[in-house]
Amino acid sequence: MTRLATSNSVKPSSQRINPSIPMPSHPKLSQINIPKDFRVVPTSVASQGPSEEAFFYNTIIALKELALGDYNGNMPVQSFASMRFPEPAIQFYGMDTVIPRKYIIWGLLISIYNMVSTADFRTRLVVLYYLNVEVGGITFGRPTTVNGLLHRHAMKGGTKLTGQPFNENHTATTPLAANRVTIDLTPFGSIIKPSNLFMTIISALSEAAPHFATTPLDGPFTSQFQTFPCRLATRPIQPPRRTPPVYEWRHLVHALGQVTEFVVGKVVSMEMTMSINVDGTTVGLAGIFDGERVDKVLES
């Protein structure tokens, strides 16, 4: 079997981000229903940061948990980190003790997109604005620096963001699916740049989030974030199962987490196809393809 990987580090940009100017949402973000009036402003950017791969991995850990919750509901402030990459710890803050879950999902996607676009992976506070009103923030940094980032933001005239100080007890872990999910993965075809592969997983998780976790995924789905050249496509087996287990959105979320575990820390990434199994029964097919091949999994 061909081995996948994710090295090829992106060198930090020498160009400094002006924290007073909101980074614009990319036009393609409208394809995944992020309002044009939602903006992020990176501030308190450090001189250095963890590896590019650490930012991707911990962002995916956070989005896996977020995608399994109530998209239109509020969530308490929370921290996400991993044993594999203790930094950057990712923590959310709101204007109260809760923050709308979808704001965090939008903020994570735009923030990581901006890091890739500027080749700038440094620890930072990202302030979130909706309709020109500050609604929350996300910190990417060391646990010990989180409170300092928030204090500097408030001292510069920003709204005081509220929440609990970072504590390892607040670190979230994604619960296992009610049914055991496994994947059979086959690499093939073209080499994919690691950042493109990770961004495909991140955008697919963001697009899965609005769907209730146990809703059947009963038709074809293709990720819509077309800025990067590869995309994810999936569908249930044909004919779709009508008795348990059936293919559900949560199964796709857990499968994407397993893809991440498979490719992290290796040398190259490739296109891939996979079967998604629940308790040993195949319920769906998926693949991450060069854009020209995206219909293969939907036609097979």
Secondary structure by P-SEA (a helix, b strand, c coil): cbbbbbcccccccccccccccccccccccccccccccccccccccccccccaaaaaaaaaaaaaaaaacccccccccbbbbbccccccbbbbbcccccccaaaaaaaaaaaaaaaaaaccbbbbbbbbbcccccccccccccccaaaaaaaaaaaacccccccccccccccccccccccbbbbbcccccccccaaaaaaaaaaaaaaaccccccccccbbbbbcccccccbbbbbcccccccccccccaaaaaaaaaaaaaacccccccccbbbbbbccccccccccccccccccccccc
